[in-house]
Amino acid sequence: MKIDRLIFLCLGVGAALVSGCSSLGVKPWQRDVLAREEMRLDANPLDAAIDDHMYFSKEASSGGRSFAGGGCGCN
């Protein structure tokens, strides 16, 4: 009796977990919204280039703007 309930509970939880990810993904009619220019990580390339130049000038290293620390050893 107890084992039957445990098996039923495990099957129910497993089915819930498997079906929980069934609706992930981008639908074809949503792709136009996500492909807009404003949705890019660097929506303004000129600002990104200026930021890269500032980080390079301050830290004496290029790239890796999203990580803390740099060439100066201050972090």
mmCIF file of the N, C-alpha and C atoms, coordinates in Angstrom:
data_MODEL
# 
_entry.id   MODEL 
# 
loop_
_atom_site.group_PDB 
_atom_site.id 
_atom_site.type_symbol 
_atom_site.label_atom_id 
_atom_site.label_alt_id 
_atom_site.label_comp_id 
_atom_site.label_asym_id 
_atom_site.label_entity_id 
_atom_site.label_seq_id 
_atom_site.pdbx_PDB_ins_code 
_atom_site.Cartn_x 
_atom_site.Cartn_y 
_atom_site.Cartn_z 
_atom_site.occupancy 
_atom_site.B_iso_or_equiv 
_atom_site.pdbx_formal_charge 
_atom_site.auth_seq_id 
_atom_site.auth_comp_id 
_atom_site.auth_asym_id 
_atom_site.auth_atom_id 
_atom_site.pdbx_PDB_model_num 
ATOM 1   N N  . MET A 1 1  ? 0.819  -1.198 0.000   1.00 0.00 ? 1  MET A N  1 
ATOM 2   C CA . MET A 1 1  ? 0.000  0.000  0.000   1.00 0.00 ? 1  MET A CA 1 
ATOM 3   C C  . MET A 1 1  ? 0.864  1.265  0.000   1.00 0.00 ? 1  MET A C  1 
ATOM 4   N N  . LYS A 1 2  ? 1.847  1.321  0.906   1.00 0.00 ? 2  LYS A N  1 
ATOM 5   C CA . LYS A 1 2  ? 2.712  2.488  0.976   1.00 0.00 ? 2  LYS A CA 1 
ATOM 6   C C  . LYS A 1 2  ? 3.599  2.603  -0.251  1.00 0.00 ? 2  LYS A C  1 
ATOM 7   N N  . ILE A 1 3  ? 4.071  1.494  -0.753  1.00 0.00 ? 3  ILE A N  1 
ATOM 8   C CA . ILE A 1 3  ? 4.945  1.503  -1.923  1.00 0.00 ? 3  ILE A CA 1 
ATOM 9   C C  . ILE A 1 3  ? 4.162  1.955  -3.154  1.00 0.00 ? 3  ILE A C  1 
ATOM 10  N N  . ASP A 1 4  ? 2.900  1.561  -3.255  1.00 0.00 ? 4  ASP A N  1 
ATOM 11  C CA . ASP A 1 4  ? 2.066  1.993  -4.370  1.00 0.00 ? 4  ASP A CA 1 
ATOM 12  C C  . ASP A 1 4  ? 1.903  3.516  -4.374  1.00 0.00 ? 4  ASP A C  1 
ATOM 13  N N  . ARG A 1 5  ? 1.699  4.074  -3.203  1.00 0.00 ? 5  ARG A N  1 
ATOM 14  C CA . ARG A 1 5  ? 1.573  5.531  -3.110  1.00 0.00 ? 5  ARG A CA 1 
ATOM 15  C C  . ARG A 1 5  ? 2.878  6.218  -3.473  1.00 0.00 ? 5  ARG A C  1 
ATOM 16  N N  . LEU A 1 6  ? 3.982  5.653  -3.034  1.00 0.00 ? 6  LEU A N  1 
ATOM 17  C CA . LEU A 1 6  ? 5.291  6.233  -3.329  1.00 0.00 ? 6  LEU A CA 1 
ATOM 18  C C  . LEU A 1 6  ? 5.574  6.191  -4.829  1.00 0.00 ? 6  LEU A C  1 
ATOM 19  N N  . ILE A 1 7  ? 5.260  5.080  -5.470  1.00 0.00 ? 7  ILE A N  1 
ATOM 20  C CA . ILE A 1 7  ? 5.452  4.953  -6.912  1.00 0.00 ? 7  ILE A CA 1 
ATOM 21  C C  . ILE A 1 7  ? 4.546  5.936  -7.648  1.00 0.00 ? 7  ILE A C  1 
ATOM 22  N N  . PHE A 1 8  ? 3.297  6.037  -7.223  1.00 0.00 ? 8  PHE A N  1 
ATOM 23  C CA . PHE A 1 8  ? 2.364  6.976  -7.846  1.00 0.00 ? 8  PHE A CA 1 
ATOM 24  C C  . PHE A 1 8  ? 2.835  8.417  -7.670  1.00 0.00 ? 8  PHE A C  1 
ATOM 25  N N  . LEU A 1 9  ? 3.350  8.745  -6.499  1.00 0.00 ? 9  LEU A N  1 
ATOM 26  C CA . LEU A 1 9  ? 3.855  10.083 -6.242  1.00 0.00 ? 9  LEU A CA 1 
ATOM 27  C C  . LEU A 1 9  ? 5.075  10.376 -7.112  1.00 0.00 ? 9  LEU A C  1 
ATOM 28  N N  . CYS A 1 10 ? 5.989  9.414  -7.217  1.00 0.00 ? 10 CYS A N  1 
ATOM 29  C CA . CYS A 1 10 ? 7.178  9.594  -8.055  1.00 0.00 ? 10 CYS A CA 1 
ATOM 30  C C  . CYS A 1 10 ? 6.802  9.769  -9.524  1.00 0.00 ? 10 CYS A C  1 
ATOM 31  N N  . LEU A 1 11 ? 5.854  8.992  -9.999  1.00 0.00 ? 11 LEU A N  1 
ATOM 32  C CA . LEU A 1 11 ? 5.406  9.131  -11.382 1.00 0.00 ? 11 LEU A CA 1 
ATOM 33  C C  . LEU A 1 11 ? 4.732  10.480 -11.613 1.00 0.00 ? 11 LEU A C  1 
ATOM 34  N N  . GLY A 1 12 ? 3.935  10.928 -10.650 1.00 0.00 ? 12 GLY A N  1 
ATOM 35  C CA . GLY A 1 12 ? 3.277  12.230 -10.781 1.00 0.00 ? 12 GLY A CA 1 
ATOM 36  C C  . GLY A 1 12 ? 4.271  13.376 -10.794 1.00 0.00 ? 12 GLY A C  1 
ATOM 37  N N  . VAL A 1 13 ? 5.257  13.329 -9.894  1.00 0.00 ? 13 VAL A N  1 
ATOM 38  C CA . VAL A 1 13 ? 6.276  14.374 -9.851  1.00 0.00 ? 13 VAL A CA 1 
ATOM 39  C C  . VAL A 1 13 ? 7.117  14.336 -11.124 1.00 0.00 ? 13 VAL A C  1 
ATOM 40  N N  . GLY A 1 14 ? 7.465  13.158 -11.589 1.00 0.00 ? 14 GLY A N  1 
ATOM 41  C CA . GLY A 1 14 ? 8.244  13.030 -12.820 1.00 0.00 ? 14 GLY A CA 1 
ATOM 42  C C  . GLY A 1 14 ? 7.489  13.577 -14.024 1.00 0.00 ? 14 GLY A C  1 
ATOM 43  N N  . ALA A 1 15 ? 6.202  13.289 -14.112 1.00 0.00 ? 15 ALA A N  1 
ATOM 44  C CA . ALA A 1 15 ? 5.399  13.799 -15.223 1.00 0.00 ? 15 ALA A CA 1 
ATOM 45  C C  . ALA A 1 15 ? 5.293  15.324 -15.167 1.00 0.00 ? 15 ALA A C  1 
ATOM 46  N N  . ALA A 1 16 ? 5.174  15.871 -13.963 1.00 0.00 ? 16 ALA A N  1 
ATOM 47  C CA . ALA A 1 16 ? 5.104  17.329 -13.822 1.00 0.00 ? 16 ALA A CA 1 
ATOM 48  C C  . ALA A 1 16 ? 6.417  17.971 -14.235 1.00 0.00 ? 16 ALA A C  1 
ATOM 49  N N  . LEU A 1 17 ? 7.537  17.363 -13.876 1.00 0.00 ? 17 LEU A N  1 
ATOM 50  C CA . LEU A 1 17 ? 8.831  17.916 -14.235 1.00 0.00 ? 17 LEU A CA 1 
ATOM 51  C C  . LEU A 1 17 ? 9.090  17.837 -15.741 1.00 0.00 ? 17 LEU A C  1 
ATOM 52  N N  . VAL A 1 18 ? 8.696  16.745 -16.346 1.00 0.00 ? 18 VAL A N  1 
ATOM 53  C CA . VAL A 1 18 ? 8.914  16.575 -17.781 1.00 0.00 ? 18 VAL A CA 1 
ATOM 54  C C  . VAL A 1 18 ? 8.029  17.535 -18.582 1.00 0.00 ? 18 VAL A C  1 
ATOM 55  N N  . SER A 1 19 ? 6.801  17.720 -18.159 1.00 0.00 ? 19 SER A N  1 
ATOM 56  C CA . SER A 1 19 ? 5.900  18.591 -18.911 1.00 0.00 ? 19 SER A CA 1 
ATOM 57  C C  . SER A 1 19 ? 6.133  20.062 -18.619 1.00 0.00 ? 19 SER A C  1 
ATOM 58  N N  . GLY A 1 20 ? 6.888  20.387 -17.592 1.00 0.00 ? 20 GLY A N  1 
ATOM 59  C CA . GLY A 1 20 ? 7.145  21.781 -17.253 1.00 0.00 ? 20 GLY A CA 1 
ATOM 60  C C  . GLY A 1 20 ? 7.991  22.501 -18.276 1.00 0.00 ? 20 GLY A C  1 
ATOM 61  N N  . CYS A 1 21 ? 8.811  21.800 -19.012 1.00 0.00 ? 21 CYS A N  1 
ATOM 62  C CA . CYS A 1 21 ? 9.698  22.418 -19.997 1.00 0.00 ? 21 CYS A CA 1 
ATOM 63  C C  . CYS A 1 21 ? 9.164  22.300 -21.417 1.00 0.00 ? 21 CYS A C  1 
ATOM 64  N N  . SER A 1 22 ? 7.947  21.877 -21.569 1.00 0.00 ? 22 SER A N  1 
ATOM 65  C CA . SER A 1 22 ? 7.431  21.642 -22.915 1.00 0.00 ? 22 SER A CA 1 
ATOM 66  C C  . SER A 1 22 ? 7.113  22.930 -23.661 1.00 0.00 ? 22 SER A C  1 
ATOM 67  N N  . SER A 1 23 ? 6.938  24.040 -22.949 1.00 0.00 ? 23 SER A N  1 
ATOM 68  C CA . SER A 1 23 ? 6.563  25.279 -23.631 1.00 0.00 ? 23 SER A CA 1 
ATOM 69  C C  . SER A 1 23 ? 7.724  26.258 -23.764 1.00 0.00 ? 23 SER A C  1 
ATOM 70  N N  . LEU A 1 24 ? 8.943  25.818 -23.544 1.00 0.00 ? 24 LEU A N  1 
ATOM 71  C CA . LEU A 1 24 ? 10.091 26.701 -23.683 1.00 0.00 ? 24 LEU A CA 1 
ATOM 72  C C  . LEU A 1 24 ? 10.403 26.914 -25.154 1.00 0.00 ? 24 LEU A C  1 
ATOM 73  N N  . GLY A 1 25 ? 11.015 28.023 -25.452 1.00 0.00 ? 25 GLY A N  1 
ATOM 74  C CA . GLY A 1 25 ? 11.388 28.309 -26.823 1.00 0.00 ? 25 GLY A CA 1 
ATOM 75  C C  . GLY A 1 25 ? 10.651 29.525 -27.353 1.00 0.00 ? 25 GLY A C  1 
ATOM 76  N N  . VAL A 1 26 ? 11.142 30.026 -28.444 1.00 0.00 ? 26 VAL A N  1 
ATOM 77  C CA . VAL A 1 26 ? 10.575 31.215 -29.054 1.00 0.00 ? 26 VAL A CA 1 
ATOM 78  C C  . VAL A 1 26 ? 9.653  30.798 -30.185 1.00 0.00 ? 26 VAL A C  1 
ATOM 79  N N  . LYS A 1 27 ? 8.465  31.332 -30.151 1.00 0.00 ? 27 LYS A N  1 
ATOM 80  C CA . LYS A 1 27 ? 7.497  31.045 -31.209 1.00 0.00 ? 27 LYS A CA 1 
ATOM 81  C C  . LYS A 1 27 ? 7.841  31.879 -32.449 1.00 0.00 ? 27 LYS A C  1 
ATOM 82  N N  . PRO A 1 28 ? 7.457  31.419 -33.625 1.00 0.00 ? 28 PRO A N  1 
ATOM 83  C CA . PRO A 1 28 ? 7.788  32.157 -34.845 1.00 0.00 ? 28 PRO A CA 1 
ATOM 84  C C  . PRO A 1 28 ? 7.260  33.589 -34.850 1.00 0.00 ? 28 PRO A C  1 
ATOM 85  N N  . TRP A 1 29 ? 6.110  33.839 -34.253 1.00 0.00 ? 29 TRP A N  1 
ATOM 86  C CA . TRP A 1 29 ? 5.558  35.198 -34.255 1.00 0.00 ? 29 TRP A CA 1 
ATOM 87  C C  . TRP A 1 29 ? 6.219  36.083 -33.193 1.00 0.00 ? 29 TRP A C  1 
ATOM 88  N N  . GLN A 1 30 ? 7.052  35.505 -32.316 1.00 0.00 ? 30 GLN A N  1 
ATOM 89  C CA . GLN A 1 30 ? 7.767  36.297 -31.322 1.00 0.00 ? 30 GLN A CA 1 
ATOM 90  C C  . GLN A 1 30 ? 9.165  36.692 -31.794 1.00 0.00 ? 30 GLN A C  1 
ATOM 91  N N  . ARG A 1 31 ? 9.638  36.090 -32.831 1.00 0.00 ? 31 ARG A N  1 
ATOM 92  C CA . ARG A 1 31 ? 11.006 36.346 -33.288 1.00 0.00 ? 31 ARG A CA 1 
ATOM 93  C C  . ARG A 1 31 ? 11.199 37.763 -33.801 1.00 0.00 ? 31 ARG A C  1 
ATOM 94  N N  . ASP A 1 32 ? 10.173 38.369 -34.376 1.00 0.00 ? 32 ASP A N  1 
ATOM 95  C CA . ASP A 1 32 ? 10.340 39.735 -34.861 1.00 0.00 ? 32 ASP A CA 1 
ATOM 96  C C  . ASP A 1 32 ? 10.562 40.712 -33.715 1.00 0.00 ? 32 ASP A C  1 
ATOM 97  N N  . VAL A 1 33 ? 9.935  40.464 -32.569 1.00 0.00 ? 33 VAL A N  1 
ATOM 98  C CA . VAL A 1 33 ? 10.126 41.342 -31.419 1.00 0.00 ? 33 VAL A CA 1 
ATOM 99  C C  . VAL A 1 33 ? 11.545 41.186 -30.866 1.00 0.00 ? 33 VAL A C  1 
ATOM 100 N N  . LEU A 1 34 ? 12.034 39.962 -30.818 1.00 0.00 ? 34 LEU A N  1 
ATOM 101 C CA . LEU A 1 34 ? 13.368 39.714 -30.273 1.00 0.00 ? 34 LEU A CA 1 
ATOM 102 C C  . LEU A 1 34 ? 14.476 40.118 -31.233 1.00 0.00 ? 34 LEU A C  1 
ATOM 103 N N  . ALA A 1 35 ? 14.168 40.280 -32.507 1.00 0.00 ? 35 ALA A N  1 
ATOM 104 C CA . ALA A 1 35 ? 15.182 40.638 -33.490 1.00 0.00 ? 35 ALA A CA 1 
ATOM 105 C C  . ALA A 1 35 ? 15.296 42.146 -33.689 1.00 0.00 ? 35 ALA A C  1 
ATOM 106 N N  . ARG A 1 36 ? 14.553 42.921 -32.910 1.00 0.00 ? 36 ARG A N  1 
ATOM 107 C CA . ARG A 1 36 ? 14.628 44.375 -33.049 1.00 0.00 ? 36 ARG A CA 1 
ATOM 108 C C  . ARG A 1 36 ? 16.011 44.879 -32.646 1.00 0.00 ? 36 ARG A C  1 
ATOM 109 N N  . GLU A 1 37 ? 16.364 46.017 -33.144 1.00 0.00 ? 37 GLU A N  1 
ATOM 110 C CA . GLU A 1 37 ? 17.673 46.627 -32.872 1.00 0.00 ? 37 GLU A CA 1 
ATOM 111 C C  . GLU A 1 37 ? 17.830 46.948 -31.383 1.00 0.00 ? 37 GLU A C  1 
ATOM 112 N N  . GLU A 1 38 ? 16.738 47.309 -30.714 1.00 0.00 ? 38 GLU A N  1 
ATOM 113 C CA . GLU A 1 38 ? 16.810 47.667 -29.298 1.00 0.00 ? 38 GLU A CA 1 
ATOM 114 C C  . GLU A 1 38 ? 17.069 46.474 -28.394 1.00 0.00 ? 38 GLU A C  1 
ATOM 115 N N  . MET A 1 39 ? 16.848 45.266 -28.881 1.00 0.00 ? 39 MET A N  1 
ATOM 116 C CA . MET A 1 39 ? 16.991 44.078 -28.059 1.00 0.00 ? 39 MET A CA 1 
ATOM 117 C C  . MET A 1 39 ? 18.421 43.541 -28.051 1.00 0.00 ? 39 MET A C  1 
ATOM 118 N N  . ARG A 1 40 ? 19.314 44.147 -28.796 1.00 0.00 ? 40 ARG A N  1 
ATOM 119 C CA . ARG A 1 40 ? 20.709 43.699 -28.801 1.00 0.00 ? 40 ARG A CA 1 
ATOM 120 C C  . ARG A 1 40 ? 21.365 44.021 -27.468 1.00 0.00 ? 40 ARG A C  1 
ATOM 121 N N  . LEU A 1 41 ? 22.400 43.283 -27.102 1.00 0.00 ? 41 LEU A N  1 
ATOM 122 C CA . LEU A 1 41 ? 23.098 43.551 -25.855 1.00 0.00 ? 41 LEU A CA 1 
ATOM 123 C C  . LEU A 1 41 ? 23.799 44.893 -25.901 1.00 0.00 ? 41 LEU A C  1 
ATOM 124 N N  . ASP A 1 42 ? 24.321 45.255 -27.048 1.00 0.00 ? 42 ASP A N  1 
ATOM 125 C CA . ASP A 1 42 ? 24.906 46.575 -27.213 1.00 0.00 ? 42 ASP A CA 1 
ATOM 126 C C  . ASP A 1 42 ? 24.100 47.305 -28.280 1.00 0.00 ? 42 ASP A C  1 
ATOM 127 N N  . ALA A 1 43 ? 23.002 47.913 -27.855 1.00 0.00 ? 43 ALA A N  1 
ATOM 128 C CA . ALA A 1 43 ? 22.070 48.531 -28.792 1.00 0.00 ? 43 ALA A CA 1 
ATOM 129 C C  . ALA A 1 43 ? 22.712 49.690 -29.538 1.00 0.00 ? 43 ALA A C  1 
ATOM 130 N N  . ASN A 1 44 ? 23.664 50.352 -28.917 1.00 0.00 ? 44 ASN A N  1 
ATOM 131 C CA . ASN A 1 44 ? 24.341 51.463 -29.563 1.00 0.00 ? 44 ASN A CA 1 
ATOM 132 C C  . ASN A 1 44 ? 25.818 51.115 -29.712 1.00 0.00 ? 44 ASN A C  1 
ATOM 133 N N  . PRO A 1 45 ? 26.271 50.719 -30.896 1.00 0.00 ? 45 PRO A N  1 
ATOM 134 C CA . PRO A 1 45 ? 27.656 50.292 -31.078 1.00 0.00 ? 45 PRO A CA 1 
ATOM 135 C C  . PRO A 1 45 ? 28.672 51.394 -30.796 1.00 0.00 ? 45 PRO A C  1 
ATOM 136 N N  . LEU A 1 46 ? 28.302 52.638 -31.021 1.00 0.00 ? 46 LEU A N  1 
ATOM 137 C CA . LEU A 1 46 ? 29.227 53.731 -30.751 1.00 0.00 ? 46 LEU A CA 1 
ATOM 138 C C  . LEU A 1 46 ? 29.492 53.861 -29.246 1.00 0.00 ? 46 LEU A C  1 
ATOM 139 N N  . ASP A 1 47 ? 28.440 53.750 -28.438 1.00 0.00 ? 47 ASP A N  1 
ATOM 140 C CA . ASP A 1 47 ? 28.626 53.780 -26.989 1.00 0.00 ? 47 ASP A CA 1 
ATOM 141 C C  . ASP A 1 47 ? 29.478 52.606 -26.513 1.00 0.00 ? 47 ASP A C  1 
ATOM 142 N N  . ALA A 1 48 ? 29.269 51.435 -27.102 1.00 0.00 ? 48 ALA A N  1 
ATOM 143 C CA . ALA A 1 48 ? 30.064 50.271 -26.723 1.00 0.00 ? 48 ALA A CA 1 
ATOM 144 C C  . ALA A 1 48 ? 31.532 50.471 -27.082 1.00 0.00 ? 48 ALA A C  1 
ATOM 145 N N  . ALA A 1 49 ? 31.803 51.083 -28.225 1.00 0.00 ? 49 ALA A N  1 
ATOM 146 C CA . ALA A 1 49 ? 33.188 51.344 -28.628 1.00 0.00 ? 49 ALA A CA 1 
ATOM 147 C C  . ALA A 1 49 ? 33.845 52.353 -27.701 1.00 0.00 ? 49 ALA A C  1 
ATOM 148 N N  . ILE A 1 50 ? 33.102 53.385 -27.307 1.00 0.00 ? 50 ILE A N  1 
ATOM 149 C CA . ILE A 1 50 ? 33.642 54.382 -26.374 1.00 0.00 ? 50 ILE A CA 1 
ATOM 150 C C  . ILE A 1 50 ? 33.912 53.737 -25.014 1.00 0.00 ? 50 ILE A C  1 
ATOM 151 N N  . ASP A 1 51 ? 32.987 52.899 -24.541 1.00 0.00 ? 51 ASP A N  1 
ATOM 152 C CA . ASP A 1 51 ? 33.194 52.202 -23.266 1.00 0.00 ? 51 ASP A CA 1 
ATOM 153 C C  . ASP A 1 51 ? 34.422 51.295 -23.334 1.00 0.00 ? 51 ASP A C  1 
ATOM 154 N N  . ASP A 1 52 ? 34.569 50.574 -24.445 1.00 0.00 ? 52 ASP A N  1 
ATOM 155 C CA . ASP A 1 52 ? 35.755 49.721 -24.605 1.00 0.00 ? 52 ASP A CA 1 
ATOM 156 C C  . ASP A 1 52 ? 37.029 50.547 -24.543 1.00 0.00 ? 52 ASP A C  1 
ATOM 157 N N  . HIS A 1 53 ? 37.031 51.705 -25.165 1.00 0.00 ? 53 HIS A N  1 
ATOM 158 C CA . HIS A 1 53 ? 38.215 52.557 -25.154 1.00 0.00 ? 53 HIS A CA 1 
ATOM 159 C C  . HIS A 1 53 ? 38.507 53.062 -23.735 1.00 0.00 ? 53 HIS A C  1 
ATOM 160 N N  . MET A 1 54 ? 37.463 53.414 -22.980 1.00 0.00 ? 54 MET A N  1 
ATOM 161 C CA . MET A 1 54 ? 37.681 53.883 -21.609 1.00 0.00 ? 54 MET A CA 1 
ATOM 162 C C  . MET A 1 54 ? 38.240 52.772 -20.735 1.00 0.00 ? 54 MET A C  1 
ATOM 163 N N  . TYR A 1 55 ? 37.663 51.575 -20.850 1.00 0.00 ? 55 TYR A N  1 
ATOM 164 C CA . TYR A 1 55 ? 38.163 50.463 -20.043 1.00 0.00 ? 55 TYR A CA 1 
ATOM 165 C C  . TYR A 1 55 ? 39.605 50.121 -20.417 1.00 0.00 ? 55 TYR A C  1 
ATOM 166 N N  . PHE A 1 56 ? 39.908 50.154 -21.704 1.00 0.00 ? 56 PHE A N  1 
ATOM 167 C CA . PHE A 1 56 ? 41.268 49.859 -22.137 1.00 0.00 ? 56 PHE A CA 1 
ATOM 168 C C  . PHE A 1 56 ? 42.237 50.910 -21.606 1.00 0.00 ? 56 PHE A C  1 
ATOM 169 N N  . SER A 1 57 ? 41.823 52.171 -21.651 1.00 0.00 ? 57 SER A N  1 
ATOM 170 C CA . SER A 1 57 ? 42.695 53.250 -21.192 1.00 0.00 ? 57 SER A CA 1 
ATOM 171 C C  . SER A 1 57 ? 42.916 53.185 -19.687 1.00 0.00 ? 57 SER A C  1 
ATOM 172 N N  . LYS A 1 58 ? 41.890 52.851 -18.925 1.00 0.00 ? 58 LYS A N  1 
ATOM 173 C CA . LYS A 1 58 ? 42.013 52.807 -17.463 1.00 0.00 ? 58 LYS A CA 1 
ATOM 174 C C  . LYS A 1 58 ? 42.739 51.562 -16.978 1.00 0.00 ? 58 LYS A C  1 
ATOM 175 N N  . GLU A 1 59 ? 42.363 50.428 -17.508 1.00 0.00 ? 59 GLU A N  1 
ATOM 176 C CA . GLU A 1 59 ? 42.832 49.154 -16.974 1.00 0.00 ? 59 GLU A CA 1 
ATOM 177 C C  . GLU A 1 59 ? 44.014 48.573 -17.728 1.00 0.00 ? 59 GLU A C  1 
ATOM 178 N N  . ALA A 1 60 ? 44.390 49.132 -18.844 1.00 0.00 ? 60 ALA A N  1 
ATOM 179 C CA . ALA A 1 60 ? 45.475 48.621 -19.677 1.00 0.00 ? 60 ALA A CA 1 
ATOM 180 C C  . ALA A 1 60 ? 45.211 47.183 -20.119 1.00 0.00 ? 60 ALA A C  1 
ATOM 181 N N  . SER A 1 61 ? 43.951 46.867 -20.335 1.00 0.00 ? 61 SER A N  1 
ATOM 182 C CA . SER A 1 61 ? 43.574 45.556 -20.846 1.00 0.00 ? 61 SER A CA 1 
ATOM 183 C C  . SER A 1 61 ? 42.370 45.736 -21.749 1.00 0.00 ? 61 SER A C  1 
ATOM 184 N N  . SER A 1 62 ? 42.209 44.867 -22.701 1.00 0.00 ? 62 SER A N  1 
ATOM 185 C CA . SER A 1 62 ? 41.075 44.985 -23.611 1.00 0.00 ? 62 SER A CA 1 
ATOM 186 C C  . SER A 1 62 ? 40.160 43.782 -23.463 1.00 0.00 ? 62 SER A C  1 
ATOM 187 N N  . GLY A 1 63 ? 38.886 44.007 -23.693 1.00 0.00 ? 63 GLY A N  1 
ATOM 188 C CA . GLY A 1 63 ? 37.900 42.944 -23.590 1.00 0.00 ? 63 GLY A CA 1 
ATOM 189 C C  . GLY A 1 63 ? 37.500 42.674 -22.153 1.00 0.00 ? 63 GLY A C  1 
ATOM 190 N N  . GLY A 1 64 ? 36.497 41.839 -21.966 1.00 0.00 ? 64 GLY A N  1 
ATOM 191 C CA . GLY A 1 64 ? 36.079 41.443 -20.629 1.00 0.00 ? 64 GLY A CA 1 
ATOM 192 C C  . GLY A 1 64 ? 35.447 42.552 -19.822 1.00 0.00 ? 64 GLY A C  1 
ATOM 193 N N  . ARG A 1 65 ? 34.643 43.378 -20.449 1.00 0.00 ? 65 ARG A N  1 
ATOM 194 C CA . ARG A 1 65 ? 34.023 44.479 -19.720 1.00 0.00 ? 65 ARG A CA 1 
ATOM 195 C C  . ARG A 1 65 ? 33.062 43.999 -18.649 1.00 0.00 ? 65 ARG A C  1 
ATOM 196 N N  . SER A 1 66 ? 32.495 42.828 -18.792 1.00 0.00 ? 66 SER A N  1 
ATOM 197 C CA . SER A 1 66 ? 31.462 42.399 -17.860 1.00 0.00 ? 66 SER A CA 1 
ATOM 198 C C  . SER A 1 66 ? 32.024 41.742 -16.603 1.00 0.00 ? 66 SER A C  1 
ATOM 199 N N  . PHE A 1 67 ? 33.315 41.603 -16.488 1.00 0.00 ? 67 PHE A N  1 
ATOM 200 C CA . PHE A 1 67 ? 33.897 40.969 -15.312 1.00 0.00 ? 67 PHE A CA 1 
ATOM 201 C C  . PHE A 1 67 ? 34.553 42.000 -14.434 1.00 0.00 ? 67 PHE A C  1 
ATOM 202 N N  . ALA A 1 68 ? 34.525 41.768 -13.129 1.00 0.00 ? 68 ALA A N  1 
ATOM 203 C CA . ALA A 1 68 ? 35.166 42.693 -12.195 1.00 0.00 ? 68 ALA A CA 1 
ATOM 204 C C  . ALA A 1 68 ? 36.679 42.513 -12.242 1.00 0.00 ? 68 ALA A C  1 
ATOM 205 N N  . GLY A 1 69 ? 37.362 43.560 -11.939 1.00 0.00 ? 69 GLY A N  1 
ATOM 206 C CA . GLY A 1 69 ? 38.822 43.492 -11.894 1.00 0.00 ? 69 GLY A CA 1 
ATOM 207 C C  . GLY A 1 69 ? 39.434 43.822 -13.230 1.00 0.00 ? 69 GLY A C  1 
ATOM 208 N N  . GLY A 1 70 ? 40.706 43.984 -13.226 1.00 0.00 ? 70 GLY A N  1 
ATOM 209 C CA . GLY A 1 70 ? 41.382 44.316 -14.456 1.00 0.00 ? 70 GLY A CA 1 
ATOM 210 C C  . GLY A 1 70 ? 42.879 44.264 -14.264 1.00 0.00 ? 70 GLY A C  1 
ATOM 211 N N  . GLY A 1 71 ? 43.591 45.094 -14.996 1.00 0.00 ? 71 GLY A N  1 
ATOM 212 C CA . GLY A 1 71 ? 45.044 45.070 -14.960 1.00 0.00 ? 71 GLY A CA 1 
ATOM 213 C C  . GLY A 1 71 ? 45.655 45.780 -13.776 1.00 0.00 ? 71 GLY A C  1 
ATOM 214 N N  . CYS A 1 72 ? 44.888 46.585 -13.049 1.00 0.00 ? 72 CYS A N  1 
ATOM 215 C CA . CYS A 1 72 ? 45.483 47.397 -11.996 1.00 0.00 ? 72 CYS A CA 1 
ATOM 216 C C  . CYS A 1 72 ? 45.599 46.660 -10.672 1.00 0.00 ? 72 CYS A C  1 
ATOM 217 N N  . GLY A 1 73 ? 44.867 45.579 -10.481 1.00 0.00 ? 73 GLY A N  1 
ATOM 218 C CA . GLY A 1 73 ? 44.925 44.822 -9.233  1.00 0.00 ? 73 GLY A CA 1 
ATOM 219 C C  . GLY A 1 73 ? 44.121 45.442 -8.106  1.00 0.00 ? 73 GLY A C  1 
ATOM 220 N N  . CYS A 1 74 ? 43.216 46.344 -8.406  1.00 0.00 ? 74 CYS A N  1 
ATOM 221 C CA . CYS A 1 74 ? 42.465 47.020 -7.356  1.00 0.00 ? 74 CYS A CA 1 
ATOM 222 C C  . CYS A 1 74 ? 41.263 46.222 -6.854  1.00 0.00 ? 74 CYS A C  1 
ATOM 223 N N  . ASN A 1 75 ? 40.862 45.178 -7.565  1.00 0.00 ? 75 ASN A N  1 
ATOM 224 C CA . ASN A 1 75 ? 39.726 44.376 -7.093  1.00 0.00 ? 75 ASN A CA 1 
ATOM 225 C C  . ASN A 1 75 ? 40.253 43.073 -6.598  1.00 0.00 ? 75 ASN A C  1 
# 
